[in-house]
Amino acid sequence: MKPSEFNVFVDAHVDGVVIAYNTFTGSMLTCDAGELARVEAALGAPDAAPASARDAALRERLVACGFLVADGLDERRALRSRYDRRQASTGAVALTLAPTVSCNFGCTYCFQEHPKRRMSEDDVLAVKRHVAGNLGPGSSLHVTWFGGEPLLAFDVIEELTPYFHEIAGERGGRFRQSMITNGSLLDEQKADFFAAQGNFDFLQITLDGPPAVHNKRRLTTNGQPTYDRILANVERASGRLPITLRVNVDRSNVDHLAAFVDLLAARGLLPRVSVYLGHVLPYTDVCSGVGSAALTKEEFAAVQASFDFALFERGIRPPFSLPKPRFGNLCIADNPRGAVVAPDGLVFRCWNEVATTEREASGLLAPGSGAVVSEGSARENRAAWDGYDPFAHAVCQTCKVQPLCHGGCPWEARKNPVESTGHCTPLRWNLPDRLRLVHLKMVLDKHPPIAADGAAPGPC
């Protein structure tokens, strides 16, 4: 036996406690000083005969949780094999649907242009045919509504949603959905419609800080403030829909995060809604001007850790969870059963492409839409995405958090040469802080540590 190369040991916020975590299995154990000495002895001499029944039981636990692995196991190869197996076995259909790429906002950092295009009735029929032709018996269907602003084409959502329920039910599968929306059009009628579906994983809505801060960044296309309308819609819908607030962070609003948390708490929105930070980056040429205001990855990781702790300090218990190892695809871009569908039946692989032109498309959902996609360019675009390898970057091969990120965002990772990293997750820098916070929540909520099989093994 040998110690796993994915073992991480962190001093907890609780005095005298050390957290042991394995990024490959997602197992977490806790040790006091005496128990840590026994763990270190077992890892340091993994083939030595246990001195007692207690040591033998510890050895079994370390093996079960992945802290000790077989001598011949190449863990990096096992990681890749796990990814490949899940990619080959998935039967789920994942769609990101943009019923329109138009938007009623003109946000300062948006990565998209917003041509006035929306799905036609022919596009809707093509989407239905695509789902009917690809959803196998017992397979699940997940749809993410995207844009532009998807609620500008609410009629498309109203027409497709019942169909998705129907066909998933007929084929013995499940239909789940989520939505990325600016929230300005989430009136009572729409909230009622979505709540009645009973199958939303989340609605993501962006608020970028207190009103004065948000209203400098997220204005309507005619320059009107948006904070009050969004907040009112969130407050009305938050009791019935799983709403996640995203705060897009850069140097211009990073100092206002604590005040924003206090504002949300004062309005009674926490923990009725969850909150997380988004990293403003120059993803595309459209938003290349935000680079000077963008935080570095290391800075963002530190801000993220501080923000989570600020929530915790205020008595808010959002669902901080252990980072989960990746098994299959990271997102829709590297999902073999995924597609991003835009108006005119244009098919893309990444939602960063959704408002672009036929030249970036990987295909056309159905002919006759008016769009013309060159088969040559579509073939090249498909080949570029099909050739994406989340394990190609050399530096990732020695990184302990590789099982948690698989190279990070494929769109961003593809920009990096293979001799560098992929697109690093903040966990590369703030994993110890996340583990400490998860452990502290477990202690206060009286939850035990987590083992590889989801059981609760107790302290080492």
C-alpha positions in Angstrom: 0.0 0.0 0.0 1.0 3.7 -0.4 -0.4 7.0 0.7 -2.6 8.7 -1.9 -1.1 11.7 -3.7 -4.4 13.4 -3.2 -4.3 13.6 0.6 -4.7 17.0 2.2 -4.2 17.8 5.9 -5.4 21.1 7.3 -5.5 22.6 10.8 -9.2 23.2 11.7 -10.6 26.3 13.3 -11.3 24.1 16.3 -8.1 24.0 18.5 -6.3 20.7 18.4 -8.2 19.2 15.4 -6.7 18.4 12.1 -8.9 17.8 9.0 -7.8 15.0 6.6 -9.4 15.2 3.2 -8.8 13.2 0.0 -9.6 15.1 -3.2 -10.0 11.9 -5.3 -12.7 10.3 -3.1 -14.1 13.4 -1.4 -13.6 11.7 2.0 -13.1 13.7 5.1 -11.9 12.6 8.6 -10.9 14.5 11.6 -8.1 13.8 14.1 -6.9 15.1 17.4 -3.2 15.1 18.1 -3.0 11.5 19.2 -5.1 10.2 16.3 -3.1 12.3 13.9 0.1 10.5 15.1 -1.6 7.2 14.4 -2.7 8.3 11.0 0.8 9.5 10.1 2.3 6.3 11.3 -0.1 4.2 9.2 0.6 6.4 6.1 4.4 6.4 6.8 4.6 2.6 7.1 1.6 1.4 5.1 2.8 -2.2 4.8 3.7 -2.7 8.5 1.6 -5.1 10.5 -0.9 -3.2 12.7 0.1 -3.3 16.3 -3.4 -3.6 17.6 -7.0 -4.2 16.6 -7.5 -0.4 16.8 -4.6 0.2 14.4 -6.0 -2.5 12.0 -9.4 -0.8 12.1 -7.7 2.6 11.3 -5.9 1.0 8.4 -9.2 -0.3 7.0 -10.7 3.1 7.3 -7.9 4.8 5.5 -8.1 2.3 2.7 -11.9 2.6 2.4 -11.7 6.4 2.3 -8.8 6.5 -0.2 -6.1 7.8 2.0 -4.2 4.5 1.4 -4.1 3.0 -2.1 -2.6 0.0 -3.7 1.1 0.2 -4.7 0.4 -0.4 -8.4 -2.4 2.2 -8.7 -1.7 5.1 -11.0 -4.1 7.6 -9.5 -3.8 10.1 -12.3 -4.7 7.4 -14.8 -7.5 6.2 -12.6 -8.8 9.8 -12.6 -8.8 9.9 -16.3 -10.4 6.5 -16.6 -13.2 7.6 -14.3 -13.9 10.6 -16.4 -13.8 8.6 -19.6 -16.2 5.9 -18.2 -18.7 8.5 -17.1 -18.5 10.3 -20.5 -19.2 7.0 -22.3 -22.0 5.9 -20.1 -24.1 9.0 -19.7 -27.6 8.7 -21.2 -28.8 12.0 -20.0 -29.6 14.8 -22.5 -28.4 18.3 -21.4 -29.5 21.4 -23.3 -28.8 25.0 -22.8 -31.6 26.8 -24.6 -31.5 30.5 -25.5 -35.0 31.4 -26.5 -33.6 34.8 -27.4 -30.1 36.4 -27.4 -31.6 39.9 -26.9 -31.3 41.5 -23.5 -33.0 44.4 -21.8 -29.8 45.2 -19.8 -26.6 46.8 -20.9 -24.2 45.5 -18.2 -20.7 47.1 -18.2 -18.9 43.7 -18.1 -21.1 41.5 -20.2 -19.3 39.0 -22.5 -22.0 39.0 -25.1 -23.3 41.2 -27.9 -27.1 41.1 -28.0 -28.5 40.9 -31.6 -32.2 41.0 -31.7 -32.8 37.3 -32.5 -35.4 35.0 -30.9 -36.6 31.5 -31.5 -39.3 31.1 -34.1 -42.0 28.5 -34.2 -39.8 26.5 -36.6 -36.9 26.7 -34.0 -39.3 25.4 -31.3 -40.3 22.5 -33.5 -36.7 21.7 -34.2 -35.9 21.6 -30.5 -38.8 19.2 -29.9 -37.6 17.0 -32.7 -34.1 17.0 -31.3 -35.3 16.0 -27.8 -37.6 13.3 -29.3 -34.7 11.9 -31.3 -32.1 11.9 -28.5 -34.0 11.1 -25.3 -33.8 7.4 -24.8 -35.9 5.2 -22.5 -35.3 6.0 -18.8 -33.0 8.9 -19.7 -33.2 12.2 -17.9 -33.4 15.6 -19.6 -32.0 18.8 -18.1 -32.6 22.2 -19.6 -30.9 25.4 -18.7 -32.7 28.5 -19.9 -30.2 31.1 -21.0 -29.9 34.2 -23.2 -29.6 37.2 -23.6 -32.4 37.4 -21.2 -34.6 34.3 -21.6 -37.7 35.9 -20.0 -37.9 38.2 -23.0 -39.1 35.1 -24.8 -41.3 33.7 -22.1 -43.8 32.4 -24.6 -41.1 30.0 -25.9 -40.5 28.7 -22.4 -44.3 28.3 -21.9 -44.6 26.2 -25.0 -41.6 24.0 -24.5 -41.8 23.2 -20.8 -45.0 21.1 -21.0 -43.6 19.2 -23.9 -40.4 18.4 -22.0 -42.5 17.2 -19.0 -44.6 15.0 -21.3 -41.9 13.4 -23.3 -39.7 12.7 -20.3 -42.6 11.1 -18.6 -43.5 9.0 -21.6 -40.0 7.6 -21.7 -39.7 6.9 -18.0 -37.2 9.6 -17.3 -37.0 12.9 -15.4 -37.1 16.5 -16.6 -35.2 19.0 -14.5 -34.6 22.7 -15.4 -32.7 25.8 -14.3 -32.4 29.3 -15.5 -29.9 32.2 -15.8 -31.9 35.4 -15.7 -31.3 39.0 -14.7 -34.6 38.8 -12.7 -36.1 42.0 -13.9 -39.0 40.3 -15.6 -39.7 37.6 -13.0 -43.1 39.0 -12.2 -45.8 37.1 -10.2 -47.3 35.4 -13.3 -43.9 34.0 -14.3 -43.0 33.0 -10.8 -46.3 31.2 -10.4 -45.7 29.3 -13.7 -42.2 28.2 -12.7 -43.2 27.3 -9.1 -46.0 25.1 -10.6 -43.4 23.0 -12.5 -41.9 21.7 -9.3 -38.7 20.7 -11.0 -36.4 23.7 -10.8 -32.8 23.2 -9.5 -32.2 26.9 -9.3 -32.9 30.3 -10.8 -29.7 32.3 -10.9 -30.2 36.1 -10.5 -27.4 38.7 -10.3 -27.2 41.5 -7.7 -23.8 43.1 -7.7 -23.9 44.7 -4.2 -25.9 47.5 -2.5 -28.2 49.6 -4.7 -25.7 52.4 -5.4 -23.0 49.8 -6.5 -25.3 47.6 -8.5 -27.0 50.4 -10.3 -23.6 51.6 -11.7 -23.0 48.2 -13.2 -26.3 46.7 -14.2 -28.5 49.2 -16.0 -31.2 48.7 -18.6 -30.4 49.4 -22.2 -31.8 52.9 -21.8 -29.7 53.6 -18.7 -32.3 53.0 -16.0 -31.4 51.5 -12.6 -32.5 47.9 -11.9 -31.8 47.1 -8.3 -35.2 47.8 -6.7 -37.2 45.9 -9.3 -34.9 42.8 -9.1 -34.9 42.8 -5.3 -38.7 43.0 -5.2 -39.0 40.1 -7.6 -36.5 38.0 -5.6 -38.4 38.7 -2.4 -41.7 37.7 -3.9 -40.4 34.5 -5.5 -37.9 33.3 -2.9 -40.3 31.4 -0.8 -41.5 29.3 -3.8 -38.4 28.9 -6.0 -34.8 27.9 -5.3 -33.1 31.3 -6.0 -29.3 31.7 -6.1 -28.0 35.2 -6.1 -24.7 35.7 -8.0 -22.5 38.7 -7.2 -20.1 39.4 -10.0 -16.9 40.7 -8.4 -14.1 42.9 -9.5 -12.1 45.7 -8.0 -14.9 48.2 -8.2 -17.3 46.4 -5.9 -15.2 44.0 -3.8 -15.1 46.3 -0.8 -18.9 46.4 -0.6 -19.6 42.7 -0.2 -20.0 42.6 3.6 -22.4 45.5 3.5 -24.4 43.6 0.8 -24.6 40.5 3.0 -25.9 42.7 5.9 -28.5 44.3 3.6 -29.8 40.8 2.4 -29.9 39.6 6.0 -31.9 42.7 7.1 -34.4 42.0 4.4 -34.9 38.4 5.6 -33.5 37.0 2.4 -30.8 34.9 4.0 -30.9 31.9 4.1 -34.0 31.8 1.9 -31.8 32.4 -1.0 -28.2 31.3 -1.5 -25.4 33.6 -2.5 -22.2 33.1 -4.3 -19.5 35.1 -6.1 -18.7 35.2 -9.8 -15.3 36.3 -11.1 -15.5 39.1 -13.6 -13.0 38.2 -16.4 -12.4 39.2 -20.0 -13.9 35.9 -21.3 -14.5 37.2 -24.8 -13.5 40.1 -27.1 -16.8 41.8 -26.2 -15.7 42.3 -22.6 -12.0 42.6 -23.1 -12.1 46.1 -21.5 -12.8 44.6 -18.0 -9.2 43.2 -17.7 -7.8 46.1 -15.7 -10.6 45.8 -13.1 -10.4 42.0 -12.8 -9.1 40.4 -9.7 -6.3 37.8 -10.2 -7.3 34.2 -9.6 -5.4 34.2 -6.3 -7.1 37.5 -5.2 -10.6 36.1 -6.1 -9.9 32.9 -4.2 -9.1 34.9 -1.1 -12.2 37.1 -1.5 -14.4 34.1 -2.0 -13.1 32.5 1.3 -13.6 35.8 3.2 -17.1 36.2 1.8 -18.1 32.7 2.8 -16.7 33.2 6.3 -18.6 36.6 6.5 -21.8 34.7 5.9 -20.9 32.2 8.6 -20.0 34.9 11.1 -23.4 36.4 10.7 -25.1 33.2 11.7 -26.1 32.3 8.2 -25.8 28.6 7.4 -25.7 28.4 3.7 -25.2 24.9 2.4 -21.4 24.9 2.6 -20.4 21.4 1.5 -17.3 19.5 0.9 -15.9 20.0 -2.6 -17.1 17.2 -4.7 -14.7 15.2 -7.0 -15.6 15.4 -10.6 -16.7 12.2 -12.3 -17.9 13.1 -15.8 -18.1 16.3 -17.7 -17.4 19.6 -16.1 -20.1 21.6 -18.0 -22.1 21.4 -21.2 -19.1 22.2 -23.3 -17.5 18.8 -22.7 -20.7 16.9 -22.4 -21.0 14.4 -25.2 -24.8 14.5 -24.9 -25.0 18.3 -24.5 -25.8 21.2 -26.9 -26.3 24.9 -26.7 -29.2 25.9 -29.0 -29.7 29.5 -30.0 -32.3 31.2 -32.3 -32.3 30.1 -35.9 -31.5 26.6 -34.8 -27.8 27.4 -34.4 -26.0 24.8 -32.2 -22.9 25.6 -30.1 -20.9 23.8 -27.6 -20.4 26.5 -25.0 -22.8 29.2 -23.9 -20.1 31.8 -24.3 -20.7 31.3 -28.0 -24.5 31.5 -28.0 -24.8 35.1 -29.3 -22.2 34.7 -31.9 -22.6 34.0 -35.6 -22.9 31.0 -37.9 -19.1 31.0 -38.2 -18.8 29.8 -34.6 -21.6 27.3 -34.8 -21.0 23.5 -34.5 -24.1 22.7 -36.4 -27.7 23.6 -37.3 -30.6 22.0 -35.6 -32.8 21.9 -38.6 -32.6 23.4 -42.1 -34.9 26.1 -43.3 -34.3 28.5 -40.4 -32.7 31.1 -42.6 -29.3 30.5 -41.0 -26.5 29.2 -43.3 -23.9 27.1 -41.6 -20.9 26.0 -43.6 -20.4 22.3 -43.0 -16.6 22.9 -43.3 -16.6 25.5 -40.5 -19.1 23.5 -38.4 -16.8 20.4 -38.8 -13.8 22.4 -37.7 -15.7 23.8 -34.7 -16.9 20.4 -33.6 -13.4 18.9 -34.0 -11.9 21.6 -31.9 -14.3 20.9 -29.1 -14.3 17.1 -29.5 -10.5 17.3 -29.2 -10.6 19.1 -25.9 -8.7 17.2 -23.3 -9.2 18.2 -19.7 -6.1 16.3 -18.7 -3.7 17.8 -21.2 -2.2 20.5 -19.1 1.2 19.5 -17.7 1.0 21.5 -14.5 -2.3 20.0 -13.6 -0.7 16.5 -13.4 1.0 17.4 -10.1 -1.9 19.5 -8.6 -3.8 18.0 -5.7 -7.1 19.6 -6.7 -7.2 18.1 -10.2 -10.0 15.7 -9.2 -12.1 18.7 -8.2 -11.7 20.7 -11.3 -10.6 18.6 -14.3 -8.7 21.6 -15.7 -11.5 24.1 -15.0 -13.7 25.9 -17.5 -13.1 24.3 -20.9 -13.6 27.7 -22.7 -10.9 29.3 -20.6 -8.6 26.2 -20.4 -8.5 25.9 -24.2 -6.8 29.3 -24.3 -3.9 28.1 -22.1 -0.9 26.2 -23.7 -0.6 22.6 -22.5 2.7 23.3 -20.7 0.7 25.6 -18.3 -2.3 25.0 -16.1 -5.9 24.6 -17.2 -8.3 27.2 -15.9 -7.6 26.9 -12.2 -10.5 26.7 -9.7 -10.3 29.0 -6.6 -10.0 25.7 -4.6 -6.3 25.6 -5.8 -5.8 28.5 -3.3 -8.6 28.4 -0.8 -9.3 24.6 -0.3 -8.0 24.8 3.3 -10.4 27.6 4.1 -13.3 25.7 2.6 -12.4 22.6 4.6 -12.2 24.6 7.8 -15.6 26.2 7.2 -17.2 22.9 6.4 -15.8 21.3 9.5 -16.9 24.2 11.7 -20.4 23.9 10.3 -20.4 20.2 11.0 -19.3 20.8 14.6 -22.0 23.5 15.2 -24.7 21.5 13.5 -23.5 18.2 15.2 -22.9 16.4 11.9 -20.1 13.8 11.7 -17.4 13.7 9.1 -18.0 12.3 5.6 -16.6 9.0 4.3 -16.0 7.8 0.8 -19.3 5.9 0.6 -21.3 8.7 2.2 -21.3 7.0 5.6 -20.3 8.7 8.7 -17.1 7.1 10.0 -16.5 9.4 13.0 -13.0 10.6 14.0 -9.9 8.7 13.2 
